Amino acid sequence: MKARVKWVDGMAFMAEADSGHAIVMDGAPEIGGRNAGPRPMEMVLMGLGGCTAIDVMMILGKQRQPVEDCWIELSAERADVKAPKVFTTIHTHYVVVGRGLDPKKVERAVDLSAEKYCSVSAMLRDSVELTHDFEVREPE
């Protein structure tokens, strides 16, 4: 896997992946950015969310669970130092919506992703305190 990050101007960069998809990353105005895109550390957090979301949906699909909606809310704390301001904790909250979902199967899917399958979790696990929980909701 490869990616390319090219400076645009100010603190804005265009990141492009092997897949051909691209995204603009930008810094905060206080460091010369224009707030034109997510910050690199936000991309790490979003990458974790995307990785585990795919796992959970694949597992629930194999379990034939009637998922109607799913989202992951992530919250992170960063080191209280000048630099590097690495993540120290990340909490992942899964919300899975569907009629008649089996909470035990949802729990198993979430646990399998968080503890075994999610590649981003595996990379972060040794340096960040990772926690997770979930809730199952009936559709409105």
For each residue, the residues with C-beta under 8 A, 3 or more apart:
1: 17 18
2: 17 18
3: 15 16 17 18
4: 15 16
5: 13 14 15 16 25
6: 13 14 16
7: 12 13
8: 12 13 14 24
9: 12
10: 26 27 32 33 34
11: 26 27 31 32 33 34
12: 7 8 9 24 25 26 27 33 34 36 37
13: 5 6 7 8 24 25 26
14: 5 6 8 22 23 24 25
15: 3 4 5 22 23 24 25 43
16: 3 4 5 6 20 21 22
17: 1 2 3 20 21 22
18: 1 2 3
19:
20: 16 17
21: 16 17
22: 14 15 16 17
23: 14 15 37 38 43
24: 8 12 13 14 15 36 37
25: 5 12 13 14 15 37 38 39 40 43
26: 10 11 12 13 33 34 35 36 37 38 39
27: 10 11 12 31 32 33 39
28: 31 33 35 39
29: 32 33 34 35
30:
31: 11 27 28
32: 10 11 27 29
33: 10 11 12 26 27 28 29 36
34: 10 11 12 26 29
35: 26 28 29
36: 12 24 26 33
37: 12 23 24 25 26
38: 23 25 26 42 43 46
39: 25 26 27 28 42 43
40: 25 43 44
41: 44 45 78 85 87
42: 38 39 45 46
43: 15 23 25 38 39 40 46 47
44: 40 41 47 48 87 120
45: 41 42 48 49 74 76 87 90
46: 38 42 43 49 50 74
47: 43 44 50 51 120
48: 44 45 51 52 74 90 92 118 120 121 124
49: 45 46 52 53 72 74 92
50: 46 47 53 54
51: 47 48 54 55 118 119 120 121
52: 48 49 55 56 72 92 94 113 114 118 120 121
53: 49 50 56 57 70 71 72
54: 50 51 57 58
55: 51 52 58 59 109 112 113 117 118
56: 52 53 59 60 70 72 94 96 109 110 113
57: 53 54 60 61 67 70
58: 54 55 61 62
59: 55 56 62 63 108 109 112 113 117
60: 56 57 63 65 67 70 96 105 106 109
61: 57 58 64 65 67
62: 58 59
63: 59 60 102 105 108 109
64: 61
65: 60 61 96 98 101 102 105 106 109
66: 98 99 100 101
67: 57 60 61 70 96 97 98 101
68: 97 98 99 139
69: 95 96 97 98 139
70: 53 56 57 60 67 94 95 96 97
71: 53 94 95
72: 49 52 53 56 92 93 94 95
73: 92 93 95
74: 45 46 48 49 90 91 92 93
75: 90 91 93
76: 45 87 89 90 91
77: 87 88 89 90
78: 41 85 86 87 88
79: 84 85 86 87 88
80:
81: 84 85
82: 85
83:
84: 79 81
85: 41 78 79 81 82
86: 78 79 127 128
87: 41 44 45 76 77 78 79 90 124 127 128
88: 77 78 79 128 129
89: 76 77 128 129 130 131
90: 45 48 74 75 76 77 87 124 128 129 130 131
91: 74 75 76 130 131 132 133
92: 48 49 52 72 73 74 114 130 131 132 133
93: 72 73 74 75 132 133 134 135
94: 52 56 70 71 72 106 110 132 133 134 135
95: 69 70 71 72 73 134 135 137
96: 56 60 65 67 69 70 101 106 134 135 136 137
97: 67 68 69 70 101 136 137 138 139
98: 65 66 67 68 69 101 136 138 139
99: 66 68 138 139
100: 66
101: 65 66 67 96 97 98 105 106 136
102: 63 65 105 106
103: 106 107 136
104: 107 108
105: 60 63 65 101 102 108 109
106: 60 65 94 96 101 102 103 109 110 134 136
107: 103 104 110 111 134
108: 59 63 104 105 111 112
109: 55 56 59 60 63 65 105 106 112 113
110: 56 94 106 107 113 114 132 134
111: 107 108 114 115
112: 55 59 108 109 115 116 117
113: 52 55 56 59 109 110 116 117 118 121
114: 52 92 110 111 118 121 130 132
115: 111 112 121
116: 112 113
117: 55 59 112 113
118: 48 51 52 55 113 114 121 122
119: 51 122 123
120: 44 47 48 51 52 123 124
121: 48 51 52 113 114 115 118 124 125 130
122: 118 119 125
123: 119 120
124: 48 87 90 120 121 127 128 130
125: 121 122 128 130
126:
127: 86 87 124
128: 86 87 88 89 90 124 125
129: 88 89 90
130: 89 90 91 92 114 121 124 125
131: 89 90 91 92
132: 91 92 93 94 110 114
133: 91 92 93 94
134: 93 94 95 96 106 107 110
135: 93 94 95 96
136: 96 97 98 101 103 106
137: 95 96 97
138: 97 98 99
139: 68 69 97 98 99
140:
